[in-house]
């Protein structure tokens, strides 16, 4: 049975932004249509256009379910391309410590940070992690997210990293992309980063691959964390196994993460606070998506990425929450978009493009999601307000409906 969404006052298809690969997104690239309809067949977009041009063969179909959108604004579902959704416990005490001037690296050296969450996550059951994860996923869905990336990396051993990925793979009602981030911090069982990376590459990645628990591998290249040379060797090994790769890059120092991302053809370099003109130009000439995470920068009281320079150089930019218990304990997309506009000088069309087409590229899903085009997945957000009110008011929750793969998964209308 087909579904026809009709009486759409304003439809943002993002077809122009998609055709440009998510680069230099301007208002005309939102490809706005008025008085439009969207036809869904099974879980795919079958037709898009002005309602008066609906093909006659569809208008005559007896099994076509028509849904009157009553003048709503419609756009692609948001793609949340960088999260640490699965974990146990919280790190509220460390938030206070950072407010009192203790650095992230110093907290980690005291056994806090990622290692603090590691202890709680290792002791949690799969069912507990899955339930918490689904609750968090539901909150993303309620904001219009139809695709979410979920990283492991808070267990740092074979058994419990697999447990995290198993929990992530149970999440329902939106598309999930799982990433193995065993190289998040050095666990106490290992003395050197090289020893631990060899363990991950030789013992853990083959199991992750065999069980099909993740298709991507991430690593935190940073001073005090994983060094550039050893990380590059690990990522090459992951690529040889067939994994896609990405990198937590140049967040707290210029540690070479973006260089490795460009050289190895990573899907994305994430954070990128410390990059210079040289790295920006290299990223702009590559297919690496620059995933920017301003909520984390707000929480850690750091400078914001040079989004304006990246965009003008021709780089593709994506936005995400970096939701995690330590450095970005928020799932608020409005906050992320507002910070991008205020602190990173991004225009509203650029923010919308970054949370759809750009983020889709970061997950290698650009042929599947990010825009409303024939053949793509029917991942659709319908809102009561004008599109210009997006990423404008923190805490604002306009009435909406969310379709994931053609199925309505949320509605407050």
C-alpha positions in Angstrom: 0.0 0.0 0.0 1.3 3.4 -0.9 1.1 6.5 1.3 0.5 10.0 0.0 1.5 13.0 2.1 -0.6 15.8 0.7 -1.3 19.5 1.5 2.3 20.2 2.4 2.6 24.0 2.6 6.4 24.0 2.3 8.6 21.1 1.3 12.4 21.2 1.7 13.7 18.4 -0.4 17.5 19.3 -0.1 17.9 18.0 -3.6 20.2 20.9 -4.5 22.4 20.3 -1.4 22.5 16.6 -2.3 23.6 17.3 -5.8 26.5 19.5 -4.5 27.6 16.8 -2.1 26.7 18.9 0.9 29.3 21.6 0.0 28.6 25.4 -0.1 24.9 24.9 0.9 22.8 28.0 0.2 19.1 28.7 0.6 18.4 27.7 -3.0 20.0 24.3 -2.3 17.2 23.5 0.1 15.1 23.0 -3.1 11.9 24.4 -1.6 8.5 23.4 -3.1 5.1 24.8 -2.1 1.7 23.1 -2.1 3.5 19.8 -2.5 3.0 16.1 -2.0 5.3 13.2 -1.3 4.4 9.7 -2.4 5.8 6.7 -0.4 5.7 3.2 -1.6 6.8 0.6 0.9 9.8 2.3 2.6 10.9 4.5 -0.3 10.1 7.9 -1.8 8.2 7.1 -5.1 7.4 10.6 -6.2 7.8 14.2 -5.1 6.3 17.4 -6.5 3.3 19.8 -6.7 0.1 18.0 -5.8 -1.6 19.0 -9.0 1.1 17.1 -10.9 0.6 13.8 -9.1 0.7 11.0 -11.7 -2.8 9.8 -12.6 -1.9 6.2 -12.2 -1.2 6.9 -8.5 -4.3 9.1 -7.9 -6.5 6.2 -9.2 -5.0 3.5 -7.0 -7.5 2.0 -4.5 -4.9 1.1 -1.9 -3.4 4.5 -1.7 -3.6 5.9 1.9 -3.8 9.7 1.8 -2.6 11.7 4.8 -3.6 15.3 4.9 -0.6 17.3 6.3 -2.8 20.4 6.8 -0.2 22.9 5.8 2.8 21.4 7.7 6.4 22.0 6.7 8.2 18.9 5.6 11.9 18.2 5.3 14.3 15.2 5.5 14.7 13.5 8.9 17.8 14.6 10.8 20.9 12.5 10.8 22.7 12.4 14.1 26.1 11.2 13.0 28.2 11.2 16.2 26.9 9.8 19.5 28.0 7.7 22.4 24.4 6.6 23.1 25.2 3.3 25.0 26.7 3.7 28.4 25.9 3.3 32.1 26.0 5.9 34.9 26.8 9.6 34.6 29.8 12.0 35.2 28.0 14.9 36.8 30.7 15.2 39.5 33.3 15.7 36.8 31.3 18.5 35.2 31.7 20.4 38.5 35.4 19.6 38.6 35.9 21.1 35.1 33.9 24.1 36.2 36.5 24.5 39.0 39.3 24.5 36.5 40.4 20.8 36.4 41.3 19.9 32.8 39.9 16.9 30.9 43.4 15.3 30.7 43.9 15.7 34.5 40.5 14.2 35.3 41.4 11.2 33.1 44.8 10.9 34.8 43.0 10.6 38.1 41.0 7.7 36.9 38.0 9.7 35.9 36.7 10.5 32.4 36.2 7.6 30.1 37.7 5.1 32.6 35.0 6.1 35.1 32.2 5.3 32.7 34.1 2.1 31.8 33.7 0.7 35.3 29.9 1.2 35.3 29.4 0.0 31.7 31.4 -3.2 32.3 29.1 -4.0 35.2 25.8 -3.3 33.4 23.8 -6.0 31.7 23.0 -5.9 28.0 19.3 -5.5 28.8 20.1 -2.5 31.0 22.2 -0.8 28.3 19.6 -1.6 25.7 16.7 -0.1 27.7 18.6 3.1 28.5 19.7 3.3 24.9 16.2 2.9 23.6 15.0 5.7 25.9 17.7 8.0 24.6 17.0 7.0 21.0 13.3 7.8 21.6 14.3 11.3 22.7 16.3 11.8 19.5 13.3 10.5 17.4 11.1 13.1 19.2 13.3 15.8 17.7 13.1 14.5 14.2 16.1 12.2 14.1 15.6 9.2 11.8 19.2 8.0 11.7 21.6 7.8 14.6 25.3 6.6 14.8 26.2 4.8 18.0 29.8 4.2 19.2 31.1 1.6 21.6 34.2 2.6 23.6 33.1 2.6 27.2 34.0 -1.0 28.1 37.5 -1.3 26.6 37.7 -5.1 26.7 36.4 -7.8 24.3 33.4 -9.1 26.2 31.9 -5.8 27.2 32.7 -3.9 24.0 30.7 -6.6 22.2 28.0 -6.2 24.9 27.8 -2.5 24.0 27.4 -3.2 20.3 24.8 -5.9 21.0 22.8 -3.4 22.9 23.2 -0.8 20.2 21.9 -3.2 17.6 18.6 -3.6 19.5 17.6 0.0 19.1 14.3 0.3 17.2 12.2 2.9 15.2 15.2 4.6 13.5 18.2 3.6 11.5 21.2 2.8 13.6 24.8 2.8 12.4 27.2 1.1 14.9 30.9 2.2 15.2 33.6 0.3 17.1 35.5 2.8 19.3 37.6 0.4 21.4 40.4 2.8 20.9 38.8 5.4 23.1 41.1 5.3 26.1 43.8 2.9 27.5 42.2 0.4 29.9 44.1 -0.6 33.1 44.8 -4.1 31.8 47.3 -2.7 29.2 50.5 -0.7 29.8 51.0 0.9 26.3 48.8 2.2 23.6 50.6 0.1 21.0 50.0 -3.1 23.0 46.3 -2.3 23.3 45.9 -1.3 19.6 47.5 -4.6 18.6 45.1 -6.4 20.9 42.1 -4.6 19.3 43.4 -5.2 15.8 44.3 -8.9 16.3 41.7 -10.1 18.8 38.7 -7.8 18.8 38.1 -6.5 15.3 37.9 -10.0 13.8 35.1 -10.9 16.3 33.2 -7.6 15.6 33.5 -8.4 11.9 32.4 -12.0 12.2 29.4 -11.1 14.4 28.5 -8.1 12.1 28.1 -5.8 15.1 29.7 -2.7 13.5 30.8 -1.7 10.0 32.9 1.3 11.1 36.1 1.8 13.3 36.9 5.0 15.1 40.0 6.0 17.1 40.7 9.0 19.5 44.0 10.4 18.2 45.1 12.9 20.8 48.0 13.8 23.1 47.6 11.7 26.2 45.5 9.3 24.3 46.2 7.4 21.1 49.3 8.4 19.2 49.2 9.2 15.5 51.6 6.6 14.1 50.3 3.6 15.9 46.7 4.7 15.3 47.3 4.9 11.6 48.6 1.3 11.5 45.6 0.2 13.4 43.2 2.0 11.0 44.9 0.5 8.0 44.4 -3.0 9.5 40.7 -2.1 10.0 40.4 -1.1 6.4 42.1 -4.3 5.2 39.3 -6.1 7.1 36.7 -4.2 5.3 35.7 -1.6 7.9 35.0 2.0 7.1 37.1 4.4 9.2 36.7 7.7 11.0 38.8 9.6 13.5 38.3 11.7 16.6 40.8 14.3 15.3 42.6 17.4 16.5 40.2 18.2 19.4 42.5 19.3 22.2 45.7 19.7 20.2 46.9 19.5 16.7 47.8 15.8 16.9 47.7 14.8 13.3 44.3 13.2 13.2 43.0 15.2 10.3 46.2 14.4 8.3 45.6 10.7 8.9 41.9 11.1 7.9 42.8 12.6 4.6 45.6 10.2 3.9 43.6 7.1 4.6 40.3 8.4 3.0 38.3 8.3 6.3 34.6 9.0 6.1 35.0 11.8 8.6 37.3 13.7 10.9 35.4 14.7 14.1 35.9 17.7 16.4 38.7 19.5 14.4 39.1 22.4 16.8 42.8 22.8 16.4 43.3 22.6 12.6 45.2 25.3 10.8 44.8 26.7 7.3 46.9 23.8 6.0 44.6 21.1 7.4 41.5 23.0 6.3 42.7 23.1 2.7 43.5 19.4 2.7 40.1 18.5 4.2 38.4 20.7 1.6 40.1 18.9 -1.3 39.2 15.5 0.1 36.0 13.5 0.6 36.4 13.6 4.4 33.4 15.1 6.1 34.2 17.6 8.9 31.9 16.6 11.8 31.6 19.5 14.1 30.4 19.1 17.7 29.8 22.5 19.3 27.9 21.2 22.3 31.0 19.4 23.4 33.0 22.7 22.9 30.4 24.5 25.1 30.7 22.0 27.9 34.5 21.8 27.8 34.8 25.6 27.5 37.0 25.5 24.4 37.1 27.4 21.2 34.7 26.4 18.5 35.8 24.9 15.1 36.5 27.2 12.2 33.3 26.2 10.4 33.2 29.4 8.3 36.7 28.9 7.0 36.0 25.2 6.3 32.8 25.9 4.4 34.3 28.7 2.3 37.3 26.5 1.5 34.9 23.9 0.1 34.9 21.4 2.9 31.8 19.4 3.6 30.5 20.0 7.1 28.2 17.9 9.4 26.8 18.7 12.8 26.1 16.3 15.7 25.5 16.4 19.5 28.4 14.1 20.5 26.0 12.9 23.2 28.0 11.3 25.9 28.1 11.2 29.8 31.2 13.4 30.2 31.9 16.1 27.7 28.5 16.6 26.0 25.7 15.2 28.1 23.0 16.7 25.9 20.8 15.4 23.1 19.4 18.8 22.2 19.7 19.3 18.4 18.4 22.9 18.8 21.3 23.7 21.0 23.8 22.3 18.5 22.3 24.2 15.6 22.0 27.4 17.6 25.7 27.2 18.7 26.6 26.6 15.0 24.8 29.8 14.0 26.0 32.0 16.9 29.5 30.7 17.6 30.5 29.2 14.3 28.8 31.8 12.0 27.0 29.2 10.0 23.8 30.2 8.1 20.5 28.4 8.7 20.6 26.7 5.3 24.2 25.5 6.1 23.0 24.1 9.5 20.0 22.3 7.9 22.4 20.9 5.2 24.9 19.8 7.8 22.3 17.9 9.8 20.9 16.1 6.7 23.1 15.8 3.6 26.4 16.5 5.4 25.7 14.0 8.2 24.5 11.4 5.7 27.9 11.6 3.9 29.7 11.2 7.3 27.9 7.9 7.6 28.3 6.9 3.9 24.5 7.0 3.6 24.2 9.8 1.1 22.5 7.5 -1.4 19.9 6.5 1.2 19.1 9.5 3.5 19.6 13.2 3.9 17.3 14.5 1.2 13.8 13.7 -0.1 14.4 12.3 -3.6 12.9 9.4 -5.5 14.4 6.1 -4.5 15.7 7.2 -1.2 14.4 6.0 2.2 11.2 7.7 3.3 12.8 9.3 6.4 10.7 12.5 6.8 10.2 15.2 9.4 6.9 17.2 9.5 6.8 20.3 11.7 4.0 22.8 12.5 6.2 25.9 12.2 8.0 27.6 9.4 11.5 26.2 8.5 13.1 29.5 9.4 12.3 28.8 13.1 14.6 25.7 13.1 17.7 26.0 15.3 16.4 29.3 16.7 15.1 28.7 20.2 16.7 26.3 22.7 14.1 24.1 24.3 11.5 24.8 21.6 9.6 21.7 20.6 7.2 22.4 17.8 4.5 19.8 17.2 5.7 17.3 14.7 5.4 13.9 13.0 8.3 11.7 12.2 8.4 8.9 9.5 11.3 6.4 9.5 11.4 4.2 6.4 7.8 5.1 5.6 6.5 4.2 9.1 5.2 6.9 11.4 7.4 6.5 14.6 6.4 9.7 16.4 3.7 12.3 16.4 2.7 15.2 18.7 0.2 16.7 16.3 
